[in-house]
Every structure is written in C-alpha cells, then in structure tokens.
Amino acid sequence: MWKILPALFLLWLCSARVSAQAVPAGRSSLVNVAIGYSYANSPDSASQRMGLNGWDVDLTVRVSSRLAVRGDVASTRASHVPGMPGSAALTSYLAGPVFYPANSQGRLVPYVHLLVGGARVSGPVAVSGGFLEGGWLERSAWAFGGGVDYQLSAAFALRGGVDFLRTQYYDPSLTPRGQSNVRATASVVYLFRPLGRRRR
C-alpha cells in the first residue's frame, strides 16, 4: 500500500498543471475524490463464496475529456467464513487509466477502467484434516470494470461501479493460486473545480 501513496501524491501535484480547457466546461472537474461503500464477493481457500463489506477511496485526475488516471484503495471484511473459524479480509491498492467512452452532455458520465497493483488477502486456510487460522498473502492484483458518475451539483456527484478483481490466496496445499472476485462500490464524489484566471 505504501508504494502507491507517493504515486498518488505525484498525480495530485501534476493535476495543478493540467489546463482547464482539457475538459469541456461544466461536464467534469480535473480532479475528484470519491469515498464510499465497497462489497466484494470472494472465494475462500475451499472455493466457497462469501460476502465482504467495507470501504473504498479513490483519487481521479482527468487528463482529457476521454482519459483520466485513478488510484484506488479498498478494504473489505467478513466477520465469519462459512464452514470455517475466524474472519477474512481483502485489501487492495490499485492504479491505472480510466476511459470515458462518450462526451456526456448531461449529468451521467459512464466510464471503464483497468487498475493494477497489489492486494492483501487474509483468513483461515482449509488444509487436509482441518484449518489454519490467521493466514495472509500479499501479491499482485488487477481489476477491470466500469460504472457511471451522476453529477448532483458543481461540487458533488454519486458514483456506482462494478469490477472483476483478480487476487491470490492459498489453496488447501498451501500453494498460492488466483482468485476471481466481484466488487461493487457506491461512493460520494467531491469535484475539485479549476481556479479561474486572474484578471490583470
């Protein structure tokens, strides 16, 4: 997670240099921050599905009317794993491009994104003859998905999205293997408006 924070800070600094004319006026801000709820449907080490609930935070820097860069950090947790003792958690830290398929004239702005980075998965591990509690694995991860922003005002919007999230965890032989997760988010977005030019 700490590896991605400097990159997000640099994105924020670079956003100050982006021209206000890069994005059509009234359609979007150059920088926005979203905070909200995240739900993940994930497999456990025995390949059963379970639901995890938590939060999601992302920073998006608009480069043009069709392209942006996004950093995303999310953490979800299940207090009980079906058929096994203990809890499970999934924390991801990802970044990548956001594509806007169309220049929206209204309040709805659809998007698709491809994010790469890492994820930490923890929870009990099903092994032959029993369970191991407290296992965890931190490996590379990626997510592909999309959603839509609905602009409420000049400063706020709502965002809903669904991702296919690929992570890794242990199988019963304690070998890391890929996991396919489905993640849904619902967030409130704050839109930073570009500063107007000063009059001479």
Sequence and secondary structure as in RCSB ss.txt:
>XXXX:A:sequence
MWKILPALFLLWLCSARVSAQAVPAGRSSLVNVAIGYSYANSPDSASQRMGLNGWDVDLTVRVSSRLAVRGDVAS
TRASHVPGMPGSAALTSYLAGPVFYPANSQGRLVPYVHLLVGGARVSGPVAVSGGFLEGGWLERSAWAFGGGVDY
QLSAAFALRGGVDFLRTQYYDPSLTPRGQSNVRATASVVYLFRPLGRRRR
>XXXX:A:secstr
 TTHHHHHHHHHHHHTTS GGGS TTT  SEEEEEEEEEEEEE TTS EEEEEEEEEEEEEE SSSEEEEEEEEE
EEES BTTBSS EEEEEEEEEEEE SS  SSSEEEEEEEEEEEEEEEEEEEETTEEEEEEEEEEEEEEEEEEEEE
E SSSEEEEEEEEEEEEEEE TTS EEEEEEEEEEEEEEEEE        
